[in-house]
Amino acid sequence: METGIRSRLQEQITKLSPSLERNAEYVKTTRIQRLPAYLTVQLVRFFYKEKEQVNAKILKDVKFPLRLDMFEFCTADLQRRLTPIRDRFKEVEDMKTAEADLKKTAALEGGSEGDEAKNSNASTVTEMRSSNTSTAMETDETNVEYESVSFPEDIGSNNSGYYELSAVLTHKGRSSSSGHYVAWVRKSGAHWVMFDDDKVSPVHEEDVLKLSGGGDWHAAYVLLYSPRRLERI
């Protein structure tokens, strides 16, 4: 999918060159100036066959990620504005890695030496948490506080460039005028829910990744990406 986005943002065009005084080939590059909080990606799944006069299904296997990073597709100015929150994401990830390593070390060493190492590393992690500053925050139903996903002056934007897949609309069938549409929605973590008319079934994210196409099974048609949320430390 990222390859498709990349190719659509760069194309070759033919136009008159003032210096050469003739037509020349140019490479036109487009960059994104603003990212929305929620990003929808529609995959081209149908094309019109003039000879048969029917809309045919494109069965091509198009892989899509559970996590999407749009940073490389943005203008230099937007990349600069996205960097502070992206750095915060890295700090939190490094902190969680340090905590996981600490638990592993403590479990392996045990005894007093292990306790001393645990206390020492715990102090370091605590200092890291205390040194972090934060901006506006959001709170979910579990009372975990999160940073805002938007720039303060632009509500509804994405201030990190990071997204995670939240929902997929699929089509099963060979024609746009027939077939069956099904919605797949992420509930939490790797747990998803499939909505097939009035039938609701739990599924795993591995099942969702199989919706990339390539056959008569459900093929992703529309992808909905929501902003990754940064836990407030």
Salt bridges, closest charged atoms under 4 A:
ASP61 OD2 - LYS63 NZ 3.19
ASP69 OD2 - ARG86 NH2 2.88
GLU72 OE2 - ARG6 NH2 2.93
ASP77 OD1 - ARG80 NH2 2.60
GLU91 OE1 - ARG88 NE 3.88
GLU93 OE2 - ARG228 NH2 3.15
ASP94 OD2 - LYS90 NZ 2.97
GLU99 OE2 - ARG129 NH2 2.68
GLU145 OE1 - ARG232 NH1 2.86
GLU147 OE2 - ARG88 NH2 3.53
GLU153 OE2 - ARG81 NH2 2.59
ASP154 OD2 - ARG34 NE 2.77
GLU164 OE2 - ARG186 NH2 2.86
ASP196 OD1 - HIS180 NE2 2.53
ASP197 OD2 - HIS180 NE2 3.86
ASP216 OD1 - ARG174 NE 2.80
GLU231 OE1 - LYS96 NZ 3.91
